[in-house]
Amino acid sequence: MAEPPNPGRDLYLTAGGYGCGVCHGPVANGGGQAGGPIRGATREALDKALKEQPTMKLLVDELSQDNIADLSRYLELLAQIPLVELVYNDLGWAITQEPVTRGQTVQMVVSNDSFGDLALDLQAFGFAPATITPLNTLVLEWIAEAGTFFLPDNGLLVVPAEDICIH
């Protein structure tokens, strides 16, 4: 089933010809990029950034007032979706998360910050196995359910019956 149209999401992916994700990560999570996280950014914050931040000033002529309103609504919507970030590098896994309850839709961002391919068995999350190439990211939407999921190299995601915790 196709996602409903979302002008803010579309702008996030395409603004300036390259999209906001280049600087702010694939789902405004920062993603280790120069712009940092902007999930939940308000209209006022966007207006300020467009006036003051050198890179953002490049977009001023590209975005109408309606575009900026659409972007801010999208960023505020993203803030309502819990985020689980799984980052793999040569030292192992770094796992962070926002509070999540069982049955909730979660955005899961899996980043491979190593120089080798990262094979993941995602069947426990309801997805086919995947390989993430070096320095790339996979974004998934997942309905949080109870269980224990093992990630390569001793990464462990535990979802208790009531709330989700990552250890």
Residue pairs with C-beta under 8 A, 6 or more apart in sequence:
6 74
7 67
7 70
7 74
8 70
8 71
8 72
8 73
8 74
8 75
8 77
9 74
11 20
11 63
11 67
11 70
11 71
11 74
12 19
12 20
12 21
12 28
12 71
12 74
12 75
13 19
13 20
13 21
15 59
15 62
15 63
15 67
15 71
16 58
16 59
16 62
20 28
20 35
20 38
20 71
21 27
21 28
21 31
21 33
22 33
23 33
23 34
23 35
23 55
24 30
24 31
24 33
24 35
24 36
24 37
24 38
25 31
25 32
25 33
25 35
25 37
25 109
25 137
26 109
26 137
26 139
27 39
27 78
27 83
27 107
27 109
27 139
28 37
28 38
28 39
28 41
28 75
28 78
29 37
29 39
29 83
29 85
29 107
29 109
30 36
30 37
30 38
31 109
31 111
31 137
32 87
32 111
32 113
34 55
35 55
38 45
38 75
39 75
39 78
39 79
39 83
40 75
40 76
40 78
40 79
41 49
41 72
41 75
41 76
42 72
42 75
42 76
43 68
43 69
43 72
45 72
46 68
46 71
46 72
46 75
47 68
49 56
50 56
50 57
50 59
50 60
50 63
50 68
51 57
51 60
63 71
78 107
81 105
81 106
81 107
81 141
82 97
82 98
82 99
82 100
82 104
82 106
82 107
82 144
83 97
83 98
83 106
83 107
83 108
83 109
84 95
84 96
84 97
84 98
84 100
84 106
84 107
84 108
84 109
84 142
84 157
84 164
84 166
85 94
85 95
85 96
85 97
85 108
85 109
85 111
86 93
86 94
86 95
86 108
86 109
86 110
86 111
86 151
86 155
86 157
87 93
87 94
87 95
87 110
87 111
87 113
88 94
88 110
88 111
88 112
88 113
88 114
88 118
88 151
88 152
88 153
88 155
89 113
89 114
90 114
90 115
92 153
92 154
92 155
93 151
93 153
93 154
93 155
95 155
95 157
95 166
96 166
97 164
97 166
99 163
99 164
100 106
100 144
100 163
100 164
101 144
101 162
101 163
101 164
102 144
102 145
102 146
102 159
102 161
102 162
102 163
102 164
103 143
103 144
103 145
104 143
104 144
105 141
105 142
105 143
105 144
106 141
106 142
106 143
106 144
106 164
107 139
107 140
107 141
107 142
108 125
108 139
108 140
108 141
108 142
109 137
109 138
109 139
109 140
110 120
110 132
110 137
110 138
110 139
110 140
111 132
111 136
111 137
111 138
112 118
112 132
112 133
112 134
112 135
112 136
112 137
113 135
114 134
115 134
115 135
116 134
117 131
117 132
117 133
117 134
118 131
118 132
118 152
119 129
119 130
119 131
119 152
120 129
120 130
120 131
120 132
120 138
120 151
120 152
121 129
122 128
122 129
122 130
122 140
123 129
124 147
124 149
124 150
125 140
125 142
125 149
126 142
126 143
127 140
127 142
130 138
132 138
144 159
144 164
145 159
146 159
146 160
146 161
147 159
148 156
148 157
148 158
148 159
149 156
149 157
149 158
149 159
150 156
150 157
151 157
156 166
156 167
157 166
158 164
158 165
158 166
158 167
159 165
